[in-house]
Amino acid sequence: MNKGELIDQIAAKVNTTKKEADAILTAAIEVIMDAVAEGEKVTLVGFGTFERRERQAREGRNPKTGTKLKIPATKVPAFSAGKQFKESVAP
């Protein structure tokens, strides 16, 4: 399912226009991304948790040449599915 299909489903479920559903979904995604970028944890009970995690510096290899290279530490977004979401996927 892509974003357009998701918007169609939301609009049908809450009986609103696709334009309004698009605006709401876009705003929700932006709020989640901004909060996680600032280091906050966003928890949607039953669905899951979005958070920023630290990835340690590590040593990697260039797959073409095999030479070692240093991969710097970074921050990455992470999602952990909630109990209700997990149960609905794998009952």
C-alpha positions as CSV (number, residue, x, y, z in Angstrom):
1,M,0.0,0.0,0.0
2,N,1.4,3.4,-0.9
3,K,0.5,6.8,0.6
4,G,-2.2,7.5,-2.0
5,E,-3.9,4.2,-1.2
6,L,-3.6,4.8,2.5
7,I,-5.2,8.3,2.1
8,D,-8.1,6.6,0.2
9,Q,-8.6,4.1,3.0
10,I,-8.5,6.8,5.7
11,A,-11.0,9.0,3.8
12,A,-13.4,6.1,3.4
13,K,-13.1,5.0,7.0
14,V,-13.7,8.4,8.6
15,N,-16.1,9.6,5.9
16,T,-14.1,12.7,4.8
17,T,-12.5,14.0,1.6
18,K,-9.3,12.7,0.3
19,K,-7.8,16.2,0.5
20,E,-8.6,16.4,4.2
21,A,-7.3,12.9,4.8
22,D,-4.1,13.8,3.0
23,A,-3.6,16.9,5.1
24,I,-4.1,15.0,8.3
25,L,-1.8,12.2,7.4
26,T,0.9,14.5,6.1
27,A,0.7,16.6,9.3
28,A,0.8,13.5,11.5
29,I,3.9,12.2,9.7
30,E,5.6,15.6,9.9
31,V,4.9,15.9,13.7
32,I,6.3,12.4,14.3
33,M,9.4,13.1,12.2
34,D,10.1,16.4,13.9
35,A,9.7,14.9,17.4
36,V,12.0,11.9,16.6
37,A,14.6,14.3,15.0
38,E,14.6,16.3,18.3
39,G,15.3,13.1,20.3
40,E,11.8,12.6,21.6
41,K,10.1,9.2,21.7
42,V,6.6,9.0,20.1
43,T,4.4,6.2,21.5
44,L,1.1,5.3,19.9
45,V,-0.4,2.7,22.3
46,G,-1.2,-0.5,20.5
47,F,0.6,0.6,17.3
48,G,4.2,1.2,18.3
49,T,7.0,3.5,19.2
50,F,9.1,5.8,17.0
51,E,12.5,6.9,18.5
52,R,16.0,8.0,17.6
53,R,18.8,5.5,18.3
54,E,22.5,5.9,18.4
55,R,24.5,3.6,16.0
56,Q,28.1,3.1,17.2
57,A,31.1,3.7,15.0
58,R,32.3,0.5,13.4
59,E,34.7,-0.9,10.9
60,G,33.4,-2.0,7.5
61,R,34.8,-3.2,4.2
62,N,34.6,-1.9,0.7
63,P,32.8,-4.8,-1.1
64,K,34.6,-4.1,-4.3
65,T,38.2,-3.8,-3.1
66,G,38.0,-5.5,0.3
67,T,39.8,-2.6,2.0
68,K,38.8,-1.7,5.6
69,L,37.1,1.6,6.2
70,K,35.8,3.3,9.3
71,I,32.1,3.9,9.5
72,P,31.3,6.9,11.8
73,A,28.7,6.9,14.6
74,T,25.3,8.2,13.5
75,K,21.7,8.6,14.7
76,V,19.0,6.6,13.0
77,P,15.2,6.4,13.3
78,A,13.8,3.3,14.7
79,F,10.3,1.8,15.1
80,S,9.2,-0.9,17.6
81,A,5.8,-2.5,16.9
82,G,3.3,-2.5,19.8
83,K,1.8,-5.6,21.3
84,Q,-1.6,-5.1,19.6
85,F,0.0,-4.5,16.2
86,K,2.2,-7.6,16.6
87,E,-0.7,-9.8,17.5
88,S,-2.8,-8.6,14.5
89,V,0.1,-9.5,12.2
90,A,0.9,-12.9,13.6
91,P,-2.1,-14.1,15.6
